[in-house]
Amino acid sequence: MEQLTEQPDLPTKTTLEAIETTIPDLDMNEPARQRLSDICERFPAQQVEQLTGRLRYLLEGERTHKLYLSSDWARHSFSFTLVDAHDQAIISGGLIWHGDEQGGYQTAGSVQLNPSLGWQVHT
């Protein structure tokens, strides 16, 4: 009889639905929703988790604020606006994809003085 060996846990892919459930103060237009869904399907789990972490960071400690996400001109990036309880804009910026180890920031269309990889918040 063949003995089964326990396989290491692989990172679970984060889905769009999981992001919307865990970040209820996130609102987005349809192009941003489609882009985020595409990123969840195509990007490695670690990179999707980093993106989710950046979204949480923008809402950190603000229970009455809402984060509006829209698609950006760059293929894998987003524009965002954080608004208060009265729907007044507090801060706007971009959630920019800086590339990964394979292509680096050069192939992501991101110009930087101090190159970094992954998702970064720009204000």
Residue, then its C-alpha position, 0 to 999 in steps of 0.5 A: m500500500e502506497q503511503l501518502t505524504e503530507q504536502p506543504d500548504l500552498p498559498t491560497k489565491t485571493t479572489l476579488e470576492a475575498i478582497e471585497t469581503t475583508i475590505p468592506d470600505l472599498d468601492m470601485n468602478e467596473p473597469a477597476r473591478q475587472r482589473l482587480s479580478d484579472i490581477c487576482e487570477r493571473f498574479p502570484a498569490q504573494q503579489v495579490e496579498q501585497l496589493t490587498g495589504r496596500l489597500r488595507y494600509l490606506l484605510e488603516g485606523e479610519r472606520t468612517h472612511k471609504l476608499y474609491l478605486s478606479s482603473d489607471w492608465a497603466r495596465h496593472s495600476f489603480s487610482f484611488t481617493l480616500v473620502d471621509a464620512h461626508d464623502q469629502a476627498i481626504i487624499s488621492g493617489g495611485l496604487i502603482w505596480h512596479g514590476d516583479e523579479q522577472g521584468g523589473y520596474q522597467t517593463a511595468g512602465s514605472v520610472q523611479l529614482n530608487p527602484s523597488l518592486g511590487w505594489q507601491v502607494h503614490t500620493 
